[in-house]
Amino acid sequence: MANANEDRETESRKGDAQPALQSVLDALGRLKFGAIQLTVHEGKLVQVDVTERQRFSN
């Protein structure tokens, strides 16, 4: 069973995750070909790297 401190920490992370999650969703929405790399420190998303590929038909 989780204690009260763990519950508060979990709720805090949920609030912090909203802008980060939106950033990931935005990247997914505009990316046609490429990769999205997430960097996590101490259980928190701290960086989103987007590498876009451009494909040309020959």
N, C-alpha and C positions, 0 to 999 in steps of 0.2 A: 504494500500500500504506500502511495506517495505521501510525503508530509506536506505541510502548508508551504514551506519554503520552496519545495520543488514545484508545487502548483503555481506559485507566483512567478517563478522563473520561466515556466512553460508559457504562461499567459503573456509575459513580457516579450518572449521570443516571437510569439504570434504577431504582436503589434509591430515589432521591428521587421518582420518578414514581409509585410504588405508592400512597401516600396520596392524591395528586392525582387519579390515575386512578380510585381508589375513590370519591372525592368526585363526579366526573363521572358515574360509573355509578349512584351513589345518586340523584343529581338526575334522571337519565334514568328511573330506576325509579319515581319518585314523581310525575313531571310528566305530566299528561294533555294540557294545551294550554299552550303558552308557548314560551320561548326559553332557551337556555343559552349564555352568552357566556363565552369563555375569554380571559384576559389573559395574555400571554406576555412575559417580559423576559429578554433574553439567552439565548433558547432554552429557558427553563424556565417552566412553568406557575406563575403566582403568584396567580391569583385566578379564582374561578368565580362568576359572577353568574347567578341564576335568576330569570326573570320568568314568573310564572304567570298564565294567563288563566282566567277563569271564564266559561263559556258557559251561557246560559239559553235554553231553547226558549220561544217566544212562543205 
